Amino acid sequence: MGLTDAVRNLRWRLAGHYTRPLGDAFTAPLAGAAVLEIGGPSRVFGAGGLAPVYPVAASVDNVQFAARTAWHDLEGASAFAPDGAPIGRQHIVDGGALTGLDDGAYDAVMSSHVIEHLADPLGALEAWRRVVRPGGHLLLVAPHRDGTFDHRRPVTTLAHLIADHEAGTGEDDLTHLDETLALHDHARDVPQDRATWEAERRDNAHTRLLHHHVFTTPSLLALLDHAGLQLLAAEARHPHDIYVLARFAGGRPDNAALLAARRPSPFPSDRP
């Protein structure tokens, strides 16, 4: 890291990117709500997190694609208890389809660092819309390309995401594997035996470790706009996060102002 990068990172740290909670615009709509979290539990949604939803929601149910994952062991779990006390039900079901969950059962969906693992994000957003009541909300946290081990990879275009949806691309798709193997920055990842690391990503249908897609703030907002969500708030935070609060709109949303807005960002690729 050069001196300029170090100064820039210090500036964002002093600005509170690690510690300053997000504004009420992100969390107030979920207060008293019945919420479904895709993935997790997520520290960001806990009592000490930047978007503390767990303490204020009426309930939070959780979805994991399998009982045992690289991140969790939920064998036999029926309750979701992220901070030790149960706040909802634990569902073992694919987060991109939500098969078996009732239509309109929730007031909001939230997820942190999940959408990049989904082969068909537009299909997932349709499933998330289905289980939320009309006008319900989405609180989404996604990794920004510039701040992660994906920073060498190209940003996934909206056209590519649309093509994946039209093709019904599944989690066994390895279109982005060669790109990941070539461009992944291991210096920014947890140290691991390279052969094991590669094998786990080749077996993505079972591990779900592959990052199918890579986002910047504008590209993530463009995806949500295309999916018909009304964008309400967006913020990029150092070291590697994009936060978005949106509403599942009934008609075509008007996101022109928010899409065109120039907002402060610690990430170079967000800047014109």
N, C-alpha and C positions, 0 to 999 in steps of 0.2 A: 504493500500500500504506500503510495507516494504521500508527500507532505500535504499536497492539496486535498487528497482524499481524506487524510487524517483530520485536517481542519474542518472539512465539510461534515464528517461523521460526528466530530465533537459538537459542532453547531446543532445538529439535529438531536443529539443526546441532551444537550442543555435545553433544547426547546421542549423536552419532556416526551419525546416519542416513545420511550420505554415505560414511562410512569404516569403520564397525564391521561386520565380516562377520556374516552371519546365523549363528545357532547351529547346532550339529552336527545338530540334528533335521531341518534342511532338506537338508543335503548328504550326511550319512553313509550313507543308504540307496542313494546313487548311486555310492559309492566301489567301484571294481572292477566296475561294471555296464556292460553294453552299452546305450548310450543313443541315442535318436533325438531330435534337436532339430528342432522345427518353426520355420522361420524362422532368423534368425541369419546369421553368428555374432553372439553377444551379449556385450558387454563384461562384463555382470554374471556370466557363467559362466566368465570367464577367470581367470588366475592372480591378478590384482589385484582381481577383482570381489567383490561381497558374497556371492555363492554360487559359489565356484570349483570347478565340476564338471569342466571340461576337464582340469585336471592330475591328477585322481584317478580318473576313469572308465577302464574297460578300453578302451572305444572310444566314439566319438561320430559317428554318421552324421547327415547333415543333409538337410533337405527345403526346397526353394524352389519356388514355383509356376511360375517361369519362369527361364530362364538370365539374362535381363536384366530387372532391376526398378528401381524408384526408389532402391533401397538398394544393389544389388549388380550386378556384371557377372561371371557365372559361365560365360560361353561357353567350352566345351571342358573345363571342370573335371570331373574324375572323383573327386578326393580332397577331403575336408573338412579344411582346415588353418587353423583360426582364429588360431593364434598363430605361424603360419609352418611348423610341422611337421604333417604329415598325421596325423590321429587317427581317420579313418573315411572313409566313402564319401559322395559328393555325389549326391543324387537330385533330379531335376527332375520334380516331381509335385505335384499340388494337396494342400496340407497339411490340407485339410478332408476328404479322401477317402482319400488314401494308396493309390490304386489301383496294384496291382503289387507292393506290399510284402507280405512273407510274414506270416501269422498267427503271433503269439507269438515274433517274431524278436528282441525287445528286452526288457531288464529294466526299462526306464523310458523315459518321454517327458518332454521339458522344452521350454518355450517362454517367450519374453519379448516382451511387447507384440505378440501375434499374435491372441489370441482376440477382441479388439474389432474386428478386421478381417474376421472370419468371419461370413457371413450366417446360418449355422446352427451355432452353437456346440455344441448337443446332438448334432447329427450328427457334428461333428468329434470330440467326446469318444468317441463310439461307435467311430469309425475308429481313434482313438488306443488305445482299449481293445483293439481287435482285434489290433494288432501287438505288444502287450505280453503277456508270459507271465502266467498267473493270479497275482494278488497283487503284480504289478509296480506301480511308483510313477509319479506325475506331479508334476513340479516346475513350477509355473506362476507367472509374473510378469505382472501386468496393470496398466494405468494406472488410477489412481483418478480419478474424475470431478473431485473438488475441486481436484486439483493440476495439471490439464491445460487445454488450450484447449477442452475439453468441459464446463467447469464450469457453463455456463449451460444445458446440455441436461438434460432429465429422465432419471433413471435408468431403464434398460430393465427392465421387470418380468419376473418369471419366466413369467407367463402369456404375455407376448409371445414370449419365447424358445421356449416350448413350441409356440405357434402357428406360428412360423417353421419349427420342426422338422417338425411335422405337414404343413405345406404344401410341404416340400422346397425351401425358399427358396434360391436360388442367388446367386452373386456379382454377377450383373447386376441384382439387386434394388436399386431406388433409393427405397425407402420412406422412408428417413431423410435423403434428400438435402436436401429443403426445410428440414427442421429444422436440418441442419448448416449450410446457407448462411445461415440467419437467426441462428443462435446461436453459431457458431464464434467464439472470441476470438482474432483474428489477432495481438493484442499478445503472446500467449503462444506463437505459432508462428514458424517460420522465415519471414522476410520473402520475399514472392513476389508477382509480378504477379497481381492478383485474377482476371483473365479466364483466365489459364493455370491457376491454382489450381482454379477452378470447373470448367473443362473436364476436368481430370484426374480429378475426382471423378465427373463425369457419365459418364466412361469407365471406371468402376470394374471392369467385367468384365476389363479388361486391366491397369489400374494397381494395383488393390487398395489404394488409398489411403484410401478411405472408412472411417470408424469407424461400423460398423453399430450398435454397442451401447455403452452407457455403464454403468460399474460403480462401486459402492461395495464396501467389504469385505463387509458382510452380503449384498449381492445376488450377489456372486461366489461366496461360500460356499454360498448357497442353490442356485445353478446346479449346483455340483459335487455337492451333496447329492442333488439331484433326479436327476442322472446316475448315481447309485449309487456314488460314490467315498467312501471312508472318509477323513475329514479328520484329519490328524495334527498339523499346525502351520500357523499363519497369523499374519502380521504386516504392518502398514501402516507404510510408511516415507516420510518427507519426502524429496524434494519431490513425488513423484507415483506411488508404487508400492505394489502389494499383492503379497505373497509367500505362496504356499500350497504345502504339501507334502501330498499325498494318496496313497491307495492304491486301485487298482482292486479293489474288494471283490467277493467271489463272490456274496454275498447282499445283502439290504438293510442298509446301514450304520447304525450308531447314532451320529449326530452331534449329538444333542440338547445335550450339555454344551458342545461347542465352538461350536455355533451360538448358544447363550445366553450365552456368556462375554462379559464386558465387558473388552476389552483396550485398552491405551493406543493412541491414534491421533492423528496430527497433523491429521486431516481432520474438520471439523465435522459432516458428514453421517453419519459413523460413530457419532456419539454420540446417545444417546437424547434 
